[in-house]
Amino acid sequence: MEKVAVIGTTTCGTTLGIIIARKNIPVTMLARTPQESGELESQRQNSRFLPGVEFPESLRVAHDPEEALYGAGMAILAVPSGSFRDNVRRFRGAIDRRTIILSASKGLDMETGKRMSQVLEEELPPGHSSRICALSGPNLALEIAEGKPASTVVASRQPGAAMEAQKVLMSPSFRVYTNEDIIGVELGGALKNVITLGAGICDGLGYGDNGKAAFITRGLAEITRLGVAAGASPITFAGLAGLGDLVATCASLLSRNHFVGQQLADGKPLEDILSSMKNVAEGVYTTVAALKMAEGLGVEVPIARATHQVLFEGLEPRQAVAELMGRPPRAEWEGIS
């Protein structure tokens, strides 16, 4: 591929840009302002999100969408879900119809509950839908940037587009699989953040490994129930974009959503927690979107609902756990066919 454009200088965007540029593929990252672009170019590293990880020579930074996207065979969107739609509107006039568009944003549109690929289809001119892909999996950015072994999934309704993206991303330390279930891959990556908030609460309250394992497993059942109702394949949630991503983020100290959960368990106000963080904790906003999606599909999501009550309605974390434990008994796979 002649060139890759990365929209967003986030931790994820910077990491993907670096690992692609290490393959001597020209990469241009799109920064928000000329000042940010200049600082990243002069420092040759993203000192805010990935300090000490040097940019390869084939990675450049620009602030003009036309410059970043000109001649790009693939454009990666690695921006928070809350600004995803605005970013698409910013660059849509500069993108070629032949360009593969890869969403690396693990969230849902808070206003509509829609997936990022749906936002792309709404905002891009006609003719781009066959080139839309989504990336998800157990991909803690710092570990990938350090060259530690990791795997991920690229999903698209068009297998050819996913395979092209796979070739660009694949490296000796980053193994990439393809999947045609873009609904399941996107929902697995987004909804796991909601469950990770609760896993952080479990750890913060000292509820032990049995309790945390049960919570993660029931969280996966809830993700699967909602995903199947939205049209996903249940088997997707047993793979890298489902179970794999859920395990990584619920267990890792690198997870920002796990951090938020622990801080909530310590009694800290949500606004103070979020204001102390450099990165966005997608699970906070995805909880709102997940409830909208679940209500529209008529799906019961007790964990997401309890999480929303803790985040926004003043419910104490211990009481939320007690209420989940006190729900009426039922079959383990109820609601999943």
C-alpha positions as CSV (number, residue, x, y, z in Angstrom):
1,M,0.0,0.0,0.0
2,E,1.4,3.4,-1.0
3,K,0.2,5.4,2.1
4,V,-1.9,5.2,5.2
5,A,-3.7,8.1,6.9
6,V,-4.5,8.0,10.6
7,I,-7.2,10.3,11.8
8,G,-6.4,11.1,15.4
9,T,-3.3,11.4,17.6
10,T,-4.8,9.4,20.4
11,T,-2.9,6.5,22.1
12,C,-4.6,4.1,19.7
13,G,-4.1,6.2,16.6
14,T,-0.4,6.8,17.4
15,T,0.2,3.1,18.1
16,L,-1.4,2.0,14.9
17,G,0.5,4.7,13.0
18,I,3.8,3.5,14.5
19,I,3.4,-0.2,13.9
20,I,2.4,0.4,10.3
21,A,5.3,2.8,9.7
22,R,7.7,0.3,11.2
23,K,6.9,-1.8,8.0
24,N,8.2,1.1,5.9
25,I,4.7,2.0,4.8
26,P,4.3,5.8,4.6
27,V,1.9,7.0,7.3
28,T,0.5,10.5,7.9
29,M,-1.3,11.2,11.2
30,L,-3.9,14.0,11.2
31,A,-3.6,16.3,14.2
32,R,-6.3,18.7,15.3
33,T,-4.2,21.9,15.1
34,P,-1.1,23.2,13.4
35,Q,0.4,23.6,16.9
36,E,-0.2,19.9,17.8
37,S,1.2,18.8,14.4
38,G,4.3,20.9,14.8
39,E,5.0,19.6,18.4
40,L,4.6,16.0,17.3
41,E,6.9,16.5,14.3
42,S,9.6,18.2,16.3
43,Q,9.5,15.8,19.2
44,R,9.2,12.7,17.0
45,Q,7.1,11.0,19.7
46,N,3.7,11.5,21.3
47,S,5.0,12.5,24.7
48,R,1.5,12.9,26.1
49,F,0.2,9.4,25.3
50,L,3.2,7.3,24.4
51,P,6.3,8.9,25.9
52,G,9.6,7.4,24.9
53,V,8.2,5.5,21.8
54,E,9.9,7.1,18.9
55,F,8.2,7.7,15.5
56,P,9.7,5.7,12.6
57,E,11.1,7.8,9.8
58,S,8.1,7.0,7.5
59,L,5.6,8.5,9.9
60,R,4.6,12.2,9.4
61,V,2.1,14.4,11.1
62,A,-0.2,17.0,9.3
63,H,-3.1,19.2,10.3
64,D,-4.7,19.5,6.9
65,P,-7.1,16.7,5.9
66,E,-6.3,17.1,2.3
67,E,-2.6,16.6,2.9
68,A,-3.1,13.7,5.3
69,L,-5.6,11.8,3.0
70,Y,-4.1,12.5,-0.4
71,G,-3.0,9.3,-2.0
72,A,-4.0,7.2,1.0
73,G,-5.1,3.6,0.3
74,M,-6.4,3.3,3.9
75,A,-7.7,5.8,6.4
76,I,-7.8,4.8,10.1
77,L,-10.2,6.6,12.4
78,A,-8.8,6.4,15.9
79,V,-10.8,9.1,17.8
80,P,-13.2,9.0,20.7
81,S,-16.7,8.0,19.9
82,G,-18.0,11.3,21.2
83,S,-16.1,13.2,18.5
84,F,-16.3,10.5,15.8
85,R,-19.1,12.1,13.7
86,D,-17.5,15.5,13.8
87,N,-14.2,14.1,12.6
88,V,-15.9,12.3,9.7
89,R,-17.5,15.5,8.6
90,R,-14.1,17.2,8.8
91,F,-12.4,14.8,6.4
92,R,-15.2,13.4,4.2
93,G,-14.6,15.8,1.3
94,A,-11.0,14.7,1.1
95,I,-11.4,10.9,1.0
96,D,-11.3,8.9,-2.2
97,R,-13.9,6.2,-2.8
98,R,-11.2,3.6,-3.3
99,T,-9.8,4.2,0.2
100,I,-10.4,1.6,2.9
101,I,-11.9,3.3,5.9
102,L,-11.0,1.5,9.2
103,S,-12.7,2.5,12.4
104,A,-10.6,1.8,15.5
105,S,-13.0,3.6,17.9
106,K,-14.4,1.2,20.5
107,G,-17.6,3.1,21.4
108,L,-21.2,3.9,20.4
109,D,-22.7,7.2,19.3
110,M,-24.2,8.5,22.6
111,E,-27.0,10.4,20.9
112,T,-28.3,7.5,18.7
113,G,-26.7,4.3,20.1
114,K,-25.4,3.6,16.6
115,R,-22.1,1.8,15.9
116,M,-19.2,3.7,14.3
117,S,-19.6,2.0,10.9
118,Q,-23.2,3.1,10.9
119,V,-22.1,6.7,11.5
120,L,-19.6,6.3,8.6
121,E,-22.4,5.1,6.3
122,E,-24.6,8.1,7.3
123,E,-21.9,10.7,7.0
124,L,-19.8,9.7,4.0
125,P,-21.0,10.2,0.4
126,P,-22.6,7.2,-1.4
127,G,-20.2,4.7,-2.7
128,H,-18.0,4.3,0.4
129,S,-19.9,1.6,2.3
130,S,-18.1,-1.3,0.6
131,R,-14.8,-0.1,1.9
132,I,-15.8,0.3,5.6
133,C,-14.0,-1.9,8.2
134,A,-13.8,-2.1,12.0
135,L,-10.9,-3.0,14.2
136,S,-11.3,-4.6,17.6
137,G,-9.6,-7.1,20.0
138,P,-7.5,-7.3,23.1
139,N,-5.3,-4.4,22.0
140,L,-3.8,-2.4,24.9
141,A,-1.9,0.2,23.0
142,L,1.2,0.5,25.1
143,E,1.9,-3.3,24.9
144,I,1.5,-3.2,21.1
145,A,3.8,-0.2,20.7
146,E,6.4,-2.0,22.8
147,G,6.3,-4.9,20.4
148,K,4.7,-7.4,22.8
149,P,2.6,-10.2,21.0
150,A,-1.0,-9.3,20.4
151,S,-3.9,-10.2,18.1
152,T,-6.8,-8.3,16.7
153,V,-9.8,-8.6,14.3
154,V,-10.6,-6.6,11.2
155,A,-14.3,-6.9,10.2
156,S,-16.1,-5.9,7.1
157,R,-19.2,-7.0,5.2
158,Q,-16.8,-7.1,2.2
159,P,-14.1,-9.8,2.8
160,G,-11.8,-8.2,0.3
161,A,-11.7,-4.9,2.2
162,A,-10.9,-6.7,5.4
163,M,-8.2,-8.7,3.8
164,E,-6.5,-5.5,2.4
165,A,-6.5,-4.0,5.9
166,Q,-5.2,-7.2,7.3
167,K,-2.2,-7.1,5.1
168,V,-1.4,-3.5,6.1
169,L,-1.6,-4.2,9.9
170,M,-0.1,-7.7,10.1
171,S,3.4,-7.9,11.6
172,P,5.5,-10.5,13.5
173,S,4.2,-9.2,16.8
174,F,0.7,-8.1,15.7
175,R,-1.5,-11.0,14.3
176,V,-4.6,-9.9,12.5
177,Y,-7.7,-12.0,11.7
178,T,-10.6,-11.2,9.5
179,N,-14.4,-11.5,10.2
180,E,-17.5,-10.7,8.2
181,D,-19.6,-10.0,11.4
182,I,-18.9,-6.2,11.7
183,I,-21.9,-5.8,14.0
184,G,-20.5,-8.3,16.5
185,V,-17.0,-7.1,16.3
186,E,-18.0,-3.5,16.9
187,L,-20.4,-4.3,19.7
188,G,-17.9,-6.6,21.5
189,G,-15.3,-3.8,21.5
190,A,-17.8,-1.1,22.7
191,L,-19.9,-3.0,25.2
192,K,-16.9,-4.6,27.0
193,N,-16.0,-1.2,28.3
194,V,-19.3,-1.1,30.3
195,I,-18.5,-4.4,31.9
196,T,-14.9,-3.3,32.6
197,L,-16.2,-0.5,34.7
198,G,-18.0,-3.1,36.9
199,A,-14.9,-5.3,37.0
200,G,-12.9,-2.3,38.3
201,I,-15.6,-1.8,41.0
202,C,-15.3,-5.5,42.0
203,D,-11.6,-5.1,42.4
204,G,-12.0,-1.8,44.2
205,L,-14.5,-3.3,46.7
206,G,-12.2,-6.4,47.2
207,Y,-14.8,-8.9,46.1
208,G,-12.3,-11.5,45.1
209,D,-11.6,-13.7,42.1
210,N,-14.8,-15.7,42.2
211,G,-17.0,-12.6,42.2
212,K,-15.0,-10.9,39.5
213,A,-15.0,-14.1,37.3
214,A,-18.8,-14.4,37.7
215,F,-19.3,-10.7,36.9
216,I,-17.1,-10.9,33.7
217,T,-18.9,-14.1,32.5
218,R,-22.4,-12.6,33.1
219,G,-21.2,-9.5,31.4
220,L,-20.2,-11.5,28.4
221,A,-23.7,-13.1,28.4
222,E,-25.3,-9.6,28.5
223,I,-23.1,-8.4,25.6
224,T,-24.0,-11.5,23.6
225,R,-27.7,-11.1,24.3
226,L,-27.7,-7.5,23.1
227,G,-25.4,-8.3,20.2
228,V,-27.5,-11.2,18.9
229,A,-30.7,-9.0,19.1
230,A,-28.8,-6.4,17.0
231,G,-28.0,-9.0,14.3
232,A,-24.6,-10.3,15.3
233,S,-23.4,-13.9,15.4
234,P,-23.1,-15.3,18.9
235,I,-19.9,-17.0,18.1
236,T,-18.2,-13.6,17.5
237,F,-18.4,-12.9,21.2
238,A,-16.4,-16.0,22.0
239,G,-13.5,-14.7,19.9
240,L,-10.9,-11.9,20.1
241,A,-13.4,-9.0,19.8
242,G,-15.6,-10.5,22.5
243,L,-14.0,-12.7,25.2
244,G,-10.5,-11.7,24.3
245,D,-11.0,-8.0,24.6
246,L,-13.1,-8.4,27.7
247,V,-10.5,-10.4,29.6
248,A,-7.7,-8.1,28.7
249,T,-9.4,-4.9,29.8
250,C,-11.0,-6.3,32.9
251,A,-7.6,-7.7,34.1
252,S,-5.2,-5.0,33.1
253,L,-4.0,-2.0,35.1
254,L,-3.5,-0.3,31.7
255,S,-7.3,-0.2,31.2
256,R,-8.7,3.3,31.8
257,N,-12.3,1.9,32.3
258,H,-11.0,-0.5,35.0
259,F,-9.4,2.5,36.6
260,V,-12.6,4.5,36.6
261,G,-14.4,1.5,38.2
262,Q,-11.8,1.3,41.0
263,Q,-12.0,5.0,41.7
264,L,-15.8,4.8,41.9
265,A,-15.5,2.0,44.4
266,D,-13.3,4.3,46.5
267,G,-16.1,6.8,46.6
268,K,-14.6,9.4,44.2
269,P,-17.0,11.5,42.2
270,L,-17.2,10.7,38.5
271,E,-16.4,14.2,37.3
272,D,-13.2,14.3,39.4
273,I,-12.1,10.9,38.1
274,L,-12.6,11.9,34.4
275,S,-10.9,15.3,34.8
276,S,-7.8,13.6,36.2
277,M,-7.4,11.4,33.1
278,K,-5.5,12.1,29.9
279,N,-7.5,9.6,27.8
280,V,-11.3,9.1,27.4
281,A,-12.9,6.3,29.3
282,E,-15.3,5.1,26.6
283,G,-17.3,2.9,28.9
284,V,-18.9,5.9,30.7
285,Y,-20.5,7.2,27.5
286,T,-21.1,3.8,26.0
287,T,-23.3,2.9,29.0
288,V,-25.7,5.6,28.0
289,A,-25.7,4.5,24.4
290,A,-26.1,0.8,25.3
291,L,-29.2,1.5,27.3
292,K,-30.7,3.3,24.3
293,M,-29.9,0.4,22.1
294,A,-31.2,-2.2,24.6
295,E,-34.5,-0.3,25.0
296,G,-34.9,0.0,21.2
297,L,-34.4,-3.8,20.8
298,G,-36.3,-4.8,23.9
299,V,-33.3,-6.5,25.6
300,E,-32.8,-6.8,29.3
301,V,-29.3,-5.5,30.3
302,P,-29.2,-5.5,34.1
303,I,-25.4,-4.8,34.4
304,A,-25.5,-1.9,32.0
305,R,-28.5,-0.5,33.9
306,A,-26.9,-0.9,37.3
307,T,-23.7,0.7,35.9
308,H,-25.7,3.7,34.6
309,Q,-27.2,4.1,38.1
310,V,-23.8,4.2,39.7
311,L,-22.4,6.6,37.1
312,F,-25.3,9.1,36.9
313,E,-28.0,8.4,39.4
314,G,-26.1,8.2,42.7
315,L,-26.4,4.5,43.4
316,E,-23.7,3.2,45.7
317,P,-21.5,0.6,44.1
318,R,-22.0,-1.9,47.0
319,Q,-25.8,-1.5,46.6
320,A,-25.6,-2.0,42.9
321,V,-23.8,-5.3,43.4
322,A,-26.3,-6.4,46.1
323,E,-29.2,-5.7,43.7
324,L,-27.6,-7.7,40.9
325,M,-27.0,-10.6,43.2
326,G,-30.6,-10.4,44.4
327,R,-32.3,-10.7,41.0
328,P,-34.7,-13.6,40.5
329,P,-33.1,-16.9,39.5
330,R,-33.1,-17.9,35.9
331,A,-31.4,-20.2,33.3
332,E,-27.8,-19.3,32.4
333,W,-28.4,-18.8,28.7
334,E,-31.8,-17.2,28.9
335,G,-32.3,-14.7,26.1
336,I,-29.6,-16.1,23.9
337,S,-30.7,-18.5,21.1
